[in-house]
Amino acid sequence: MNVVSIRQTASCPCGECPILQAGLCSHADAQTRIDISRLARRVRVARGQSIMTQGDSAKNLAVVTSGVVKTVHMTEAGDTQVLALLFTGHFLGRAFEPVIPLSYEAATDATLCLFNRQGFEALLSRSPSLEHGYLLATLEQMDSMRVWMCLLRGRRARERVAAYLYFRLITGDSADAMTINSGGCSFIDLRLGRLDLASLLDMTPETLCRSLHSLADQGAVVVSSPNVIEIRDTRRLVALSGPSLDGVLKAGARAVV
């Protein structure tokens, strides 16, 4: 069963929504926005809370309005793998899909805009502009997932960690990591738990820890605390990240990540 239901939520104050002007709703006309506000409900979820479960009946759809949600695939053996991170404006679930194909869990404290799936599908059928916006939002979300695929592909464990740190250093603040510049030094504050970050980078938490300390031994970073990494030598970090990141950075500039 879905862990989050409309009965557990409050009405959604659309005027305060961060995606009103830049997300799905920016494509809706005035009447459609009114219809969306009547259908939408706001829900707050805590880090680690399950939102939708793979294989369940898809009663609801949701859009992330703050925080980070992880997309999780569960194998028949019960193993789980974090496939991607969802950020502000990204969708959970699929319209016109009666079964939830993947699980969604809160990687940080997050807020969502929740819709009854069938009600949202009815809105799409009545509003070509909203349907167009949904298509664009879905394609943009796919672009974000391609960025993560490029970031991981063809790299060893330490290289993936180095690539992730450099990617976040260049792209700036995101819901999963915050870049801090202080006294001429750059720090990355990791907001994901070690288990989630390790799974996203396709490694165990132990391998993630060893990779961070290996980067420190090479003079690229300093592990200031479990969640704060000082970037000591950017050129060294890039050299340790494996294949060129140019294509990843260009794609990341276009995608919402």
Secondary structure, 3 states (H helix, E strand, C coil): CCCCCHHHCEECCHHHCCCCCCCHHHHCCHHHHHHHHHHCEEEEECCCCEEECCCCECCEEEEEEECCEEEEEECCCCCEEEEEEECCCCEECCCCCCECCCEEEECCCEEEEEEEHHHHHHHHHHCHHHHHHHHHHHHHHHHHHHHHHHHHCCCCHHHHHHHHHHHHHHHCCECCEEEEEECCEEEEEECCCHHHHHHHCCCCHHHHHHHHHHHHHCCCEEEEECCEEEECCHHHHHHCCCCCCHHHHHHHHHCCC
